[in-house]
Amino acid sequence: MSTDEKSLEQVLWDSANVMRQTMGAADYMNYALGLIFYKHLSDKTLEAAANALVDAGEVEAQDVTTEEARQAVYKKYYDAEEFHEDLLETMNMDYEIKPDFTFVALMDSIRKQTFQLENLNQAFRDIEQSNPDLLGHLFDDVDLYSTKLGSTPQKRNDMIAQVMTALAPLNLDSHSGDVLGDAYEYLIGTFASDMGQKAGEFYTPQSVSQLLTHIVTWGQEAKKGFSAYDPGSAPYGFLTEPPTRSRRE
């Protein structure tokens, strides 16, 4: 198991521990996956902004090596009327997150104890509305106002702040492979017994996917026009596995 996979599992375990005392496994899995995807989109936004500004000669590469630095330049040039449109066009993203609603910005408000759940909810709405065809209803399963998070608005606020704090160390750029697929597999594999038989029906261990993929594609990889179709391919579906990996190695 690689270092980044261990890191992902530890972060997921920490975030699950925050929530598991107040809700069932299926519920906190939705929150964890939703927040991880939000962090993924946010991190990609800051990365794209930094790259665009470096390429344009506005900032030096060594000045945007940290999340905080990328957040600062993104906000500066996003808020500047003369740069705003050019920045977004150069970034060429399929969605938009305003600087005040990035994961980094909200984590700063958590540290300053000024975090408001409505800001995270606004971030979700902005992402969905910026590309409704692709991302509409993306965060429907992440109910930030559910009483499962706490009986009062302050308790719900504190709960999400704790979960985000647990997820903050996750470096999505350093993780090899499909981070959302890995997260899903770990959560459902670890907590499937808490989710009932229905959850287990959708969980195929990665080792089984690898074995079946190798069996089906063995000796076929060199055949011209050979293809495979899996209509039920999931985050760790069979089509995501490289064919006959042992033979290539």
C-alpha positions as CSV (number, residue, x, y, z in Angstrom):
1,M,0.0,0.0,0.0
2,S,1.5,3.4,-1.0
3,T,2.0,6.3,1.3
4,D,-0.7,8.5,-0.3
5,E,-3.3,5.7,0.0
6,K,-2.5,5.4,3.7
7,S,-2.9,9.1,4.0
8,L,-6.3,9.0,2.3
9,E,-7.5,6.2,4.5
10,Q,-6.3,8.0,7.7
11,V,-8.0,11.2,6.7
12,L,-11.2,9.4,5.8
13,W,-11.1,7.5,9.1
14,D,-10.6,10.7,11.0
15,S,-13.6,12.4,9.2
16,A,-15.8,9.4,9.8
17,N,-15.0,9.4,13.5
18,V,-16.3,12.9,13.7
19,M,-19.7,12.0,12.3
20,R,-20.3,8.3,13.1
21,Q,-21.6,9.0,16.6
22,T,-24.5,11.0,15.3
23,M,-25.5,9.3,12.0
24,G,-25.3,6.0,10.1
25,A,-22.6,5.0,7.7
26,A,-24.5,5.7,4.5
27,D,-25.1,9.3,5.7
28,Y,-21.6,10.2,6.7
29,M,-20.3,8.6,3.6
30,N,-22.3,11.1,1.5
31,Y,-20.9,14.0,3.5
32,A,-17.3,12.7,3.3
33,L,-17.5,12.1,-0.5
34,G,-19.3,15.4,-1.1
35,L,-16.8,17.4,0.8
36,I,-13.8,15.6,-0.8
37,F,-15.2,16.3,-4.2
38,Y,-15.7,20.0,-3.2
39,K,-12.1,20.1,-2.0
40,H,-11.0,18.5,-5.3
41,L,-12.8,21.2,-7.4
42,S,-11.5,23.9,-5.1
43,D,-7.9,22.7,-5.3
44,K,-8.1,22.4,-9.1
45,T,-9.4,26.0,-9.2
46,L,-6.5,27.4,-7.3
47,E,-4.0,25.3,-9.3
48,A,-5.5,26.5,-12.6
49,A,-5.4,30.1,-11.5
50,A,-1.8,29.9,-10.3
51,N,-0.7,28.2,-13.6
52,A,-2.6,30.9,-15.7
53,L,-1.0,33.7,-13.8
54,V,2.5,32.2,-14.0
55,D,2.1,31.6,-17.7
56,A,1.0,35.2,-18.1
57,G,4.0,36.5,-16.3
58,E,1.9,38.1,-13.5
59,V,3.5,36.0,-10.7
60,E,6.5,33.9,-10.3
61,A,6.2,30.1,-9.9
62,Q,8.0,30.1,-6.6
63,D,5.4,32.6,-5.2
64,V,2.5,30.2,-5.6
65,T,3.9,26.9,-4.1
66,T,1.4,26.8,-1.1
67,E,-2.3,26.7,-1.0
68,E,-2.4,30.0,0.9
69,A,-0.3,31.7,-1.7
70,R,-2.5,30.4,-4.6
71,Q,-5.6,31.5,-2.7
72,A,-4.1,35.0,-2.2
73,V,-3.3,35.5,-5.9
74,Y,-6.5,34.0,-7.1
75,K,-8.5,36.4,-4.9
76,K,-6.4,39.4,-5.9
77,Y,-6.7,38.9,-9.7
78,Y,-10.3,37.5,-9.5
79,D,-11.5,40.7,-7.7
80,A,-9.5,43.0,-10.0
81,E,-11.9,44.2,-12.7
82,E,-9.2,44.6,-15.3
83,F,-8.0,40.9,-14.8
84,H,-11.2,39.1,-13.9
85,E,-12.5,38.0,-17.3
86,D,-9.1,37.2,-18.7
87,L,-8.3,35.1,-15.7
88,L,-11.4,33.0,-16.0
89,E,-11.0,32.6,-19.7
90,T,-7.4,31.5,-19.3
91,M,-8.2,29.1,-16.5
92,N,-10.8,27.4,-18.9
93,M,-12.6,25.6,-16.1
94,D,-16.0,23.8,-16.5
95,Y,-17.2,25.4,-13.3
96,E,-16.5,28.4,-11.1
97,I,-15.7,28.9,-7.4
98,K,-15.5,32.4,-6.1
99,P,-12.3,33.1,-4.0
100,D,-14.3,33.6,-0.8
101,F,-15.9,30.2,-1.1
102,T,-12.9,28.0,-1.8
103,F,-12.0,25.2,0.6
104,V,-8.9,27.1,1.6
105,A,-10.9,30.3,2.3
106,L,-13.4,28.4,4.4
107,M,-10.7,26.6,6.4
108,D,-9.2,30.0,7.2
109,S,-12.6,31.1,8.6
110,I,-12.7,27.9,10.6
111,R,-9.4,28.7,12.1
112,K,-10.5,32.2,12.9
113,Q,-13.8,30.8,14.3
114,T,-15.9,32.9,11.9
115,F,-17.1,29.9,9.7
116,Q,-20.7,30.0,8.7
117,L,-22.4,27.0,7.2
118,E,-24.3,29.2,4.7
119,N,-21.0,30.0,3.0
120,L,-20.3,26.4,2.3
121,N,-23.9,25.9,1.1
122,Q,-23.3,29.0,-1.2
123,A,-20.2,27.4,-2.6
124,F,-22.1,24.3,-3.4
125,R,-24.9,26.3,-5.2
126,D,-22.3,28.4,-7.1
127,I,-20.6,25.2,-8.4
128,E,-23.9,23.6,-9.5
129,Q,-25.2,26.8,-11.1
130,S,-22.0,27.6,-12.9
131,N,-22.5,24.4,-15.0
132,P,-26.0,23.0,-14.4
133,D,-25.8,20.4,-17.3
134,L,-22.7,18.9,-15.9
135,L,-22.8,19.6,-12.1
136,G,-26.5,20.4,-11.4
137,H,-27.7,18.6,-8.2
138,L,-24.1,17.5,-7.5
139,F,-24.4,18.1,-3.8
140,D,-28.0,17.0,-3.3
141,D,-27.0,14.3,-0.9
142,V,-25.0,16.7,1.3
143,D,-27.7,18.2,3.5
144,L,-25.9,20.8,5.5
145,Y,-29.1,21.6,7.5
146,S,-30.0,18.1,8.5
147,T,-30.6,17.5,12.2
148,K,-28.3,14.5,11.9
149,L,-25.5,16.9,12.0
150,G,-26.7,18.4,15.2
151,S,-29.9,19.6,16.9
152,T,-29.0,23.3,16.7
153,P,-27.6,25.5,13.9
154,Q,-24.4,26.0,15.9
155,K,-23.9,22.3,16.5
156,R,-24.4,21.7,12.7
157,N,-21.9,24.5,12.0
158,D,-19.4,22.9,14.4
159,M,-19.9,19.4,13.0
160,I,-19.1,20.4,9.4
161,A,-16.2,22.5,10.6
162,Q,-14.7,19.5,12.3
163,V,-15.2,17.3,9.3
164,M,-13.5,19.9,7.0
165,T,-10.7,20.2,9.4
166,A,-10.2,16.4,9.3
167,L,-10.2,16.4,5.5
168,A,-7.9,19.5,5.2
169,P,-4.6,17.5,5.3
170,L,-5.7,15.4,2.2
171,N,-3.4,16.3,-0.7
172,L,-5.4,15.3,-3.7
173,D,-2.6,16.2,-6.1
174,S,-0.3,13.6,-4.5
175,H,-2.8,10.8,-4.6
176,S,-2.2,8.4,-7.5
177,G,-5.3,7.1,-9.3
178,D,-9.0,7.9,-8.8
179,V,-9.2,9.6,-5.4
180,L,-13.0,9.5,-5.3
181,G,-13.1,5.9,-6.4
182,D,-10.5,5.1,-3.7
183,A,-12.4,7.0,-1.1
184,Y,-15.7,5.3,-2.0
185,E,-14.1,1.9,-1.9
186,Y,-12.5,2.5,1.4
187,L,-15.6,3.9,3.0
188,I,-18.0,1.2,1.8
189,G,-15.5,-1.5,2.4
190,T,-14.8,-0.4,5.9
191,F,-18.4,0.4,6.9
192,A,-20.4,-1.9,4.6
193,S,-21.6,-3.9,7.6
194,D,-23.1,-0.8,9.1
195,M,-24.9,0.0,5.8
196,G,-26.8,-3.3,5.4
197,Q,-26.9,-5.9,2.7
198,K,-27.9,-3.4,0.0
199,A,-24.6,-1.6,0.2
200,G,-22.6,-4.8,-0.2
201,E,-24.4,-5.6,-3.5
202,F,-22.6,-2.6,-5.1
203,Y,-19.2,-3.3,-3.6
204,T,-16.6,-5.3,-5.6
205,P,-13.2,-5.4,-3.9
206,Q,-10.4,-4.0,-6.1
207,S,-8.5,-7.4,-6.0
208,V,-11.6,-9.1,-7.6
209,S,-11.8,-6.4,-10.3
210,Q,-8.1,-6.9,-11.1
211,L,-8.3,-10.7,-11.2
212,L,-11.4,-10.8,-13.5
213,T,-10.0,-8.1,-15.8
214,H,-6.8,-10.1,-16.2
215,I,-8.8,-13.3,-16.9
216,V,-11.0,-11.7,-19.5
217,T,-8.3,-9.8,-21.3
218,W,-5.5,-12.4,-21.1
219,G,-3.9,-12.9,-24.5
220,Q,-6.2,-10.4,-26.2
221,E,-4.3,-7.2,-25.7
222,A,-2.4,-7.4,-29.0
223,K,-5.5,-8.2,-31.1
224,K,-6.5,-5.3,-33.4
225,G,-9.9,-3.9,-32.6
226,F,-10.3,-5.8,-29.4
227,S,-12.6,-3.9,-27.0
228,A,-14.6,-4.6,-23.8
229,Y,-17.9,-3.1,-22.6
230,D,-19.0,-2.9,-19.0
231,P,-22.4,-1.1,-18.6
232,G,-22.2,-1.3,-14.8
233,S,-18.7,0.1,-14.5
234,A,-18.4,1.8,-11.1
235,P,-15.7,3.9,-9.4
236,Y,-13.6,0.7,-9.2
237,G,-15.3,-0.9,-12.2
238,F,-13.6,-3.5,-14.3
239,L,-12.9,-1.1,-17.2
240,T,-10.7,1.1,-14.9
241,E,-8.3,-1.8,-14.4
242,P,-5.3,-2.2,-16.8
243,P,-5.5,-5.4,-18.7
244,T,-3.0,-8.2,-17.9
245,R,-0.9,-5.9,-15.7
246,S,1.5,-8.7,-14.7
247,R,2.4,-9.4,-18.3
248,R,3.2,-5.7,-18.9
249,E,5.4,-5.6,-15.8
